[in-house]
Amino acid sequence: MKMLLFGASGRTGQVVARLAQEAGWQVLTPAHAECDLADERAVVETVLGSGADVVVNSAAISGLEACLDDPLLAHRVNAMAPAAMALACRHTGARFVHLSTDYVLAGHRAGKKNEAAKCKPVSVYGESKREAELAVLEALPTAVVLRVSWICGNPQKPAFVEQTVARALAGQPLAAIADKESLPTDAEDIARVVLAMAGTKAGGIWHVCAGGEPVSWHDCAVLALQCAVEEGALAVVPAVAAQKRAEVAFFREERPRYTAMNNEKLQAMGIPMPDAAETIRRVVKRYLAYLSRK
Ligand SMILES: NC(=O)c1ccc[n+]([C@@H]2O[C@H](COP(=O)([O-])OP(=O)(O)OC[C@H]3O[C@@H](n4cnc5c(N)ncnc54)[C@H](OP(=O)(O)O)[C@@H]3O)[C@@H](O)[C@H]2O)c1
């Protein structure tokens, strides 16, 4: 089986490529320089010429401030390119798996949201990703849209969880946002879901994240540090200052407050997901093992 994977150099793409190769797939990984997603024609030609059974889009401009600074480029890369991929897949008959985000939700109300929840993104990034969801499913109703959140678990591209442990190991002061809730997703779980969904005929939107109660970044930081103590990497859990989103100078774009997703639809498909604490435990253990090998 042949997979065409966009975004293979990214945090999630690297893991998808590795797991697919381990599962015996031939994986084509066009780099940004070989196929710029801002160039719709290049996108279509790459899909049409690939002979792929499955096309996976893990590419995006995923930085909120980058999208804010260039909304037109965000629209082209995050929305028009996946729409073009979906149309090309309709032509070739390839299965299409596209990654989306919990930031398509408005996040005004607490609690976990299922796939039918109303979408009302509050950022340019979220708008571009929601536009992609609608365009992809209109072009190809059998496409699979996987909404993921707070990706971590690729030690080569440390995310918030790994960065917290790294800072603690370096004895640096720690702070984490406490007024924002979601659920983390391990990149290894995303890759596992991508491969599982590639082998089904199920289309539509799927929430792919840890189970359990919603957590803040502050909760995640404390859980990660507790795990580092259990693993013997730290002597004690250091203090983590609780921050508000409004206090973070780097944030020029709005972050929605409550975007935790309900993954029951995915679990009902027979695809299990760990809860948030277990996700963070796995991610920290993997990161510490990676550091010890370096
Ligand atoms: N990170 C999160 O916590 C998070 C949360 C929810 C949803 N998501 C979504 O999950 C998916 C994967 O996210 P990620 O964090 O793994 O992504 P990432 O690490 O930011 O990687 C993005 C990938 O997209 C590629 N890319 C960006 N612009 C491109 C362009 N114009 N042409 C071709 N390739 C381009 C990058 O290649 P270069 O580096 O070479 O440019 C890279 O391979 C994305 O759809 C993202 O929106 C992410």
The ligand as an SDF file (V2000), in Angstrom:
LIG
                    3D

 48 52  0  0  0  0  0  0  0  0999 V2000
    0.4750   21.2960   17.3130 N   0  0  0  0  0  0  0  0  0  0  0  0
   -0.6950   21.1700   17.9230 C   0  0  0  0  0  0  0  0  0  0  0  0
   -0.7710   21.1270   19.1600 O   0  0  0  0  0  0  0  0  0  0  0  0
   -1.9480   21.0070   17.1020 C   0  0  0  0  0  0  0  0  0  0  0  0
   -3.1780   21.0010   17.7770 C   0  0  0  0  0  0  0  0  0  0  0  0
   -4.3340   20.7730   17.0540 C   0  0  0  0  0  0  0  0  0  0  0  0
   -4.2710   20.5350   15.6900 C   0  0  0  0  0  0  0  0  0  0  0  0
   -3.0750   20.5590   15.0430 N   0  0  0  0  0  0  0  0  0  0  0  0
   -3.0760   20.2520   13.6000 C   0  0  0  0  0  0  0  0  0  0  0  0
   -2.4070   19.0010   13.4520 O   0  0  0  0  0  0  0  0  0  0  0  0
   -1.6870   18.9710   12.2200 C   0  0  0  0  0  0  0  0  0  0  0  0
   -0.2360   18.6450   12.4910 C   0  0  0  0  0  0  0  0  0  0  0  0
    0.3050   19.6430   13.3540 O   0  0  0  0  0  0  0  0  0  0  0  0
    1.8350   19.6290   13.7810 P   0  0  0  0  0  0  0  0  0  0  0  0
    1.9310   20.4220   15.0470 O   0  0  0  0  0  0  0  0  0  0  0  0
    2.3660   18.2340   13.7370 O   0  0  0  0  0  0  0  0  0  0  0  0
    2.4520   20.4710   12.5900 O   0  0  0  0  0  0  0  0  0  0  0  0
    3.8940   21.1460   12.5010 P   0  0  0  0  0  0  0  0  0  0  0  0
    4.8720   20.4660   13.4190 O   0  0  0  0  0  0  0  0  0  0  0  0
    3.7140   22.6260   12.6320 O   0  0  0  0  0  0  0  0  0  0  0  0
    4.3100   20.7960   11.0120 O   0  0  0  0  0  0  0  0  0  0  0  0
    3.6710   21.3980    9.9380 C   0  0  0  0  0  0  0  0  0  0  0  0
    4.1230   20.7410    8.6570 C   0  0  0  0  0  0  0  0  0  0  0  0
    3.5160   21.4530    7.5760 O   0  0  0  0  0  0  0  0  0  0  0  0
    4.5280   21.7790    6.6250 C   0  0  0  0  0  0  0  0  0  0  0  0
    4.1790   22.9950    5.9170 N   0  0  0  0  0  0  0  0  0  0  0  0
    3.8380   24.1990    6.4370 C   0  0  0  0  0  0  0  0  0  0  0  0
    3.6040   25.0820    5.4390 N   0  0  0  0  0  0  0  0  0  0  0  0
    3.7820   24.4080    4.2710 C   0  0  0  0  0  0  0  0  0  0  0  0
    3.6790   24.7530    2.9040 C   0  0  0  0  0  0  0  0  0  0  0  0
    3.3640   26.0150    2.5020 N   0  0  0  0  0  0  0  0  0  0  0  0
    3.9300   23.8060    1.9770 N   0  0  0  0  0  0  0  0  0  0  0  0
    4.2730   22.5560    2.3350 C   0  0  0  0  0  0  0  0  0  0  0  0
    4.3840   22.1490    3.6250 N   0  0  0  0  0  0  0  0  0  0  0  0
    4.1440   23.0820    4.5750 C   0  0  0  0  0  0  0  0  0  0  0  0
    5.7880   21.9430    7.4560 C   0  0  0  0  0  0  0  0  0  0  0  0
    6.9230   21.8170    6.6390 O   0  0  0  0  0  0  0  0  0  0  0  0
    8.1470   22.8740    6.8260 P   0  0  0  0  0  0  0  0  0  0  0  0
    8.4820   22.8260    8.2910 O   0  0  0  0  0  0  0  0  0  0  0  0
    9.2030   22.3600    5.9310 O   0  0  0  0  0  0  0  0  0  0  0  0
    7.5730   24.2050    6.4100 O   0  0  0  0  0  0  0  0  0  0  0  0
    5.6370   20.7720    8.4360 C   0  0  0  0  0  0  0  0  0  0  0  0
    6.0450   19.5680    7.8390 O   0  0  0  0  0  0  0  0  0  0  0  0
   -1.9470   20.3170   11.5610 C   0  0  0  0  0  0  0  0  0  0  0  0
   -3.0530   20.1830   10.7220 O   0  0  0  0  0  0  0  0  0  0  0  0
   -2.3240   21.2320   12.7120 C   0  0  0  0  0  0  0  0  0  0  0  0
   -3.1580   22.2880   12.2810 O   0  0  0  0  0  0  0  0  0  0  0  0
   -1.9140   20.8050   15.7200 C   0  0  0  0  0  0  0  0  0  0  0  0
  1  2  1  0
  2  3  2  0
  2  4  1  0
  4  5  1  0
  4 48  2  0
  5  6  2  0
  6  7  1  0
  7  8  2  0
  8  9  1  0
  8 48  1  0
  9 10  1  0
  9 46  1  0
 10 11  1  0
 11 12  1  0
 11 44  1  0
 12 13  1  0
 13 14  1  0
 14 15  2  0
 14 16  1  0
 14 17  1  0
 17 18  1  0
 18 19  2  0
 18 20  1  0
 18 21  1  0
 21 22  1  0
 22 23  1  0
 23 24  1  0
 23 42  1  0
 24 25  1  0
 25 26  1  0
 25 36  1  0
 26 27  1  0
 26 35  1  0
 27 28  2  0
 28 29  1  0
 29 30  1  0
 29 35  2  0
 30 31  1  0
 30 32  2  0
 32 33  1  0
 33 34  2  0
 34 35  1  0
 36 37  1  0
 36 42  1  0
 37 38  1  0
 38 39  2  0
 38 40  1  0
 38 41  1  0
 42 43  1  0
 44 45  1  0
 44 46  1  0
 46 47  1  0
M  CHG  2   8   1  16  -1
M  END
$$$$
